């Protein structure tokens, strides 16, 4: 039986960040632009809230950060770790399961 | 127009129990992000007033940003959540722990080496004596001042005002640390060596002797002065802490 997942919607930003950072490392501003681009401007969160999410994912071992000096600025770049990739797989599978369930409820034509 | 003030955000985060490490990192990254957005606005030839408004819209409301961080318990440290009790009991417990380790180490050394035992005709090599005296001096005399300095640093990093808990914690460490006395008599070819430790104060005026009692009180006062000097000199967040970032959007 599938696991209940009441907190699923709150894990959507986590899924998006883990997915984009699994391709290449990015810093916050770059990541926000990548989210906008990848979602065709459909996902436009307040940009500042990306940082607590990045820190939280790093704290849980899903992201690894590295500080780099670029044009005289200290920037923190993030990338998905192997643990983060496993988490991403789980979240992706859950997302597919839920969208399939929702599609079967509301139908394709709505 | 509403503004985003990075200093205010840091203060709110730290006072809300977020570990200073994450609070500082958040505002450094936000500052860099704001600079990027400003640059983007400049590239689009936006007039300054609407550019500031646009940057504000993009980055989000100050309170929203603060709430997002505070909503993540993993960004709070145990010390940040229990600062008062930790700074009250922590230094004292660490001091006792260090002393126990030191005395335990001595006992172990005594068990497994003939260094401190009397062996007729044997002389302890000078290098052993120097190393031992230096290590003993550092542990027995410098642990308490070091813990006091670290307590003040932690309190200032967490934007604490002088409070009874951490002030009492420092006084207790200074009190136990200053009362500590030790004396080593190294074994000679003709005499057995010994190590003597003592702890205590003379509170009766007529019994106070310049050595060791006045020395102990001197250390106690010295440690309190050290705490005060550290408090006034140490600034964890100097004005140029956020280079290149204006504090208000």
Interface residues (C-beta under 8 A of the other chain):
Chain A: X27 X28 X29 X32 X45 X46 X47 X48 X49 X51 X52 X53 X55 X56 X59 X60 X72 X73 X74 X75 X76
Chain B: X22 X25 X26 X28 X29 X30 X32 X33 X35 X36 X37 X58 X59 X60 X61 X64 X65 X68 X69 X71 X72 X74 X75 X244
